Amino acid sequence: MINRIHILGASGAGTTTLGRALAARLQYPHFDTDDYFWLLTDSPFTHQRERPERQRLLTDDLTAHGSWVLLGSLCGWGDVAITLFELVVFLAIPQDIRMARLHRREHARFGERILPGGGMYEQSQAFLAWAASYDEGRYLNLESFKRDGTPVYTPVWFAEDCGVLYVYTLANAGKVKRIRRNPRIRIAPCTMRGTVTGPWVEAEATIVDATTAAHGHALLRHKYGWIKRMGDLCSRLLHRARVVIAIRFPA
């Protein structure tokens, strides 16, 4: 039986709804990361709690119970809890559905306060703009080729440094074998599910050495934060070998 569950995703993905329903079904207590991150104020979500205090409160609650469901992101401050998780669930839904949910939620919570001229208008607009940008620039669709030339498409995370893109994957993944055989690839911006949102670009891919791989992982951790670090931990625990792919654009 899994006792310690973390559910996260972009705002509006349904993290809270699923987490509360699962906690009720399992009869587990549930905790929301927003309750640790934000101080309780008249105008909500405006004053952050100091990081050490957040970490102490979260750790106290999680270690006081043998079973729980934790809702929401810990990106950038909650690494102290990583080793406690037995299952991590990342929710993703189409952006248009997610944003429609957020607009309805904002209106249900704050009513006329978020309309033009209202006391929370600018705050709400800033939040919605941030939420809409969540999926932008986070995924590439990587097209590699089988022996017979058939293309294979894979959405991947990436990080950039000095004009080189870095991608990581399992060492035994099919795209690693395809790239070792044929470094010619194409890439395009895409959504999490691989739907292409921009033009395809020709590029070349290489599997890098350990030193360069460490640099690539560091860039990816900086960009993707908590989720990448959680993936690193899982790979270590499961002894899954990984490689980093460098993508360069021909002159």
Order of alpha helices (4+ residues) and beta strands (2+ residues): beta-alpha-beta-alpha-alpha-beta-beta-alpha-alpha-beta-beta-beta-beta-alpha-beta-beta-alpha-alpha-beta
